[in-house]
Amino acid sequence: MKAILAMMVILPLYAYGVGFDPSDRKKIEVLRHFDLPASYLSDPYLHDSYTKKRRECQLDGFADSADNADVFIPMLSSLIAQSDLPKEFLFVALAESRLEVSTSSSRGAAGLWQFMEQTGRLHGLAVNQFVDERRDHIKSTRAAITYLSMLKKMFGKWYLALLAYNCGEGRLYKAIRKAGTTDVRVLTDPKRGYLPPETRKYLRNVVSLALLATDEVFLSEIQYDALLESQHENPIATVYLPEGEDIDTIAAVLEMPKNNLVKLNTHLKKGVTPPNQESYPIYIPKDKLNVFREKFRTRDLKGYFVMHRVKSGETIAQLSKRYNVPSGSIMRENMIGIDSDIGKNRNVRIPINKPYLKNTKFHRAKLGETIASVAELYNMTIEQIKAKNPFASNVLKEGEEIKVDD
């Protein structure tokens, strides 16, 4: 009887669904993608994290909601596939936010990737009274990819990049110096305390989710098999809108619930594109892109166009000058960004609307110019300038186009 009990005690934990089969090739491959050794499967704290995450996912899935998973998992997978990050880094976002679009941490981190405001700004994400681009799902994902790639170059291994993403580069450097090694088992040993508990838990949570995704039966049970096992195209399209465009208007044009569009554009704090930016990207479902192109017109465009066949080397700025049409109008009408390569032989729609046919006059601001100085230059009042340019600030940006005659 004692012998039987002893055998039960020493049987591998994986036989009871708690631990891992040390020869499981899929799980070993996941660890390899994180630059972790196969022996990490025997880490008891990883077992605990895996068991907890399995239980949580059985109750609530991988994400905040099935709708969010359907949209954001393909989006994240698509952008990660275009980078040097391993595909398993999808689970960084899942561990950070569970794809809850409005989530914020007690410390002020925000968005799918939980950027702190200072870190977000360092990686090109604007945070001001009109936008919080930490909540811009596309921009923040690209920023996270860039940041994690940079951390990989700094520390040499993906698991170290993950640790630094959570606790900061300085904190990880200090831990490595103190430990005298980059061995994951040493750095994340709770008894030695080289890293904060949150950081040790963070790495194991991300790895646990990635390991769970190798279990086909489990994925089928929680109905994530189709989402996580195959490649998907990004279901979100980017379109460019003028300043002050209301999200309600776009929802009406697309004939879709406003809340669904807001979910894709949680970075717009006031529900409008920011003023003083001639063209600003928002996101719509890709399957609505044709509807948008057919139906959307800005307040200023009346529907008169000419088609221009692009010659080799031509730029948006050159077309703007040739047709006396602001570059932002051309970008918005053709869904292209200012830095985009418009390509040879492409047909570009040039919006020649009534104001432009009447030779509307614009002043291109020089450095240091103000609304007052432009008004004086054209013998106008400040009120007249502001009436024609309702979103212009008193101090103008260099190159900003100000309407001075219509």
Helices and strands as residue ranges (DSSP letters): H 2-10, G 13-16, H 25-33, G 38-42, H 44-60, H 66-81, G 87-89, H 90-97, H 117-122, G 133-135, H 137-155, H 158-167, H 169-179, H 184-187, H 197-212, H 216-221, H 225-229, E 236-241, H 247-254, H 258-264, E 280-285, G 286-288, H 289-295, E 305-309, H 316-323, H 327-334, E 347-351, H 354-357, E 361-364, H 371-377, H 382-388, E 401-405
